[in-house]
Amino acid sequence: MDNKLKFLVVMVLFFTIFNNYIFSYFKETFTEKDQIILMGDSMFANEDYVYYNEAVANHLLKRHYNTLSVAKDGAVIKDLDGQLLKIPERHKKKENLVFISIGGNDILKEYDKKIANKSDMKTISEIFKNYKNAVLKIQEESKMTIILLNLYYPPTMTDFYQLIDYWNEAVNIFANERGIKVLEVSKLLTKPNHFEDDIEPSNKGGKILGTALYEKAYQK
């Protein structure tokens, strides 16, 4: 094989490898054509606590048109099954992102009404087992890329802070084990004016969260 032929072979191989890399890169990078899906509770579905067009999903829509929210105010972990069914099959692919915020209402319902002792960790550990199973089911039944949200610390709910500490640490450990990313809302919504009705994102809080969701999606 003469030098010119060798050179041509090398160049063909180089461009083949380079093109495959470029194709793979852009396929794995989130774009404006891909879908963002919101699952869970009123951390996303806060429209009943703010004025029209000020919900978290609305703030995200202004930045990313292909956004679908199946989240519902008052939702608990078991409601994720029904929400998953509302997501069209065409959206259930790796390129699309699903943000999941759930668990806060389960904690409130169990501890606010049934358990006065907020240092009792037995119940929250059981709740978290249900949370893990629900997330794993979504991971198994769809190819969507999951990003979990932890819980914020509402300024008026200090008696729940120990439980939130436990939850957020458990989320980080679980996410690390499964290779799932976490959006730490606990570091974003921190001031009284970030909330309405004590625990729901306000318009200002919703803007912060909407921006964070958008930025997290594009740094995937």
N, C-alpha and C positions, 0 to 999 in steps of 0.2 A: 504493500500500500504506500503510494507516494505521499509526500508531505501535504500537498493540496487536498487530497482525499481525506487524510487524517484530520486536517483542519476543519473540513466540512462536517465530518462525523462529530467532532468535538462540539462544534457550534450548534448542530442540530440537537445534540443531547443537552447542551446548556439551555437553549431556548425552551425545550420541552419541560425541563425541570423548573425553570423560571416561571413559565406560564402556569404550570400546575400549582406552584406556590402562590402566585398572585390570585388565581381562582379560589384556592382554599382560603386565603386570607379574607377576601371580600365576602365569601360565603359565610364565614364564621363571625364577621363583624356586623353588629347591629346597624340597621339603616332605617331611614324614614319610611320605607315600604313595609317594614316588619311591624308586627302587632305587639302592643303592650296590653296585658290583661290584668285587671285588678280583682282579686278574690278576697273575701273576708267580711269585715264588719264596718262600723261607722268611721274607722280611721280613714277609709276611702269614701264610704257612703254617708257623708255628713251634710247632705243637702237640706235636712230638716232643721239644721241649727245655724244656717247662714242664709244670706239673701240669694235670689235667683242667680245662677251662673257662677257662684262662688265656692261650690263644692270642690274637693280635691281633684276629682276626675275632670272637672271643667278647667281647672288651672293646668292640668297635664295636657288636655286636649288642645289648648292654645299653643303648646309647644310641639306636640306629637299627635297628628290627626288620627292615626290608626291606633286608637285607644278604645278598649272595651272594658266596661266595669260590670261585673256580676255580683259585686259586693252588696251587702244589705245591712242596714242599721239593725242592731240587736242580734246579729248572727253569732252563733256559737260553732264550735268545732264540727259537730255533726252536720251542720248546714253546708259544709264544703262539698259533700257528695252531690247535692242538688245544684250547686253553683257550677260544678264541673260539667254537668249535663247541659248547661246553658251555653257552654262555649262551643261554637261550631267546630266540627271535625277538621275543617280546612286550616284552622288556627293551631291545631295541636301538632306543632313541629318545632324542631330545635331552635330555629331562627327566632321564634317568638318568645317573649318574656312573660312570665306570670309572677306578679308580686302578690305575696300572701300575708295578710294581717289578720290574725285570729287568736283567740285565747283569752283576751281581756274580759269579755263578757262571761266566759265560763268561770273565771276567777271571782268576778264580782258576784255572780249568782250564788256560788258555793259559800264564799266567805262572808259576804254582806248579810245574807239571810240565815245561814245555817251554822256557821262557825265563828264564834266571837273572838277566838284566839288566833290572831293573824300570824303567830309564830309556829303554828301547826303546819308542817311541811308535807304531811302524809297526803293530804287531799290534792295539793298542787302537783305533787309528783305523779299522781294518778291522772290528773288533767293533762299533764305534759306527755304521758304515754299515749293518750288519745290523739294529741297534737302530732306526735311523731308518726303514728300510724296513718293519720289523714294525709300528711305531707308525702309520705312514702307511697301511698295509694295514687296520689296525683302524679308523682314521679314515674310510677310504673304504668299508669294508664294513658299517659300522654308523653310526648317527646319534648314538651316545652321546657325552656330553661327557667328554673325556679329561683327567685330571690325572696328571702324571708325578711319580714320586718320584726324587730323586737318591740317591746312595750315602752312607752314614754312614762314619765313620772309627773302626773298632774299635780300642780302645787297644792291643791286642796285635799289630796288623797294620801297624805303622808303615812297614815296607818297601814297602807298597802305597800310601802316602799320595800320592805323586807321580802315580800312575795315577788315583787317585780324584779328585785335583785336576783332571786333564785331563778325566775323564768328566763331572764336575759342571759344569764350564764349558761343555762341549759340549752337555750337556742344556739348560742355560739359553739358549744361543744358538739351538739348534734349536727349543725351546719358544717363544721370542720370535718367531722367524720364522713359526711356524705358529699363533700366537695360542693356545697351550696353557699352562695354569697348571702350576706346579711346587710340590710340597710338599717343602721342604728338610729332609729327615730328618737331614741332616748337622748341623743346629743343634739337634736335639731329643734324639737318643740320643748322648750324649757321655761318659758315666761308665762305669766298669767294671761297676757293678751294673745297668746297662741291658742287659747282654749275658749270654748263656749259651753255653758251648762256643766261646768267643772271638768269634764273629761273629753269633750268632743273638739276636733280641730276647728278653730275660728277661721275667718277669711284669711287673716294674716298667717296663721299656722298652716292653712291649706296651701297658700302660695309657696311657703317654705317647703312643704312636703312635695308638692307638685314639681317644683324645681329639682328637688333631690331625686325623685323618681326618674325624671328625664335624664339627669346627669349620670345616675347609676346605670341606666339602660345603655347609654352610649360609651360607658367605660368598661362594659362587659368584656 
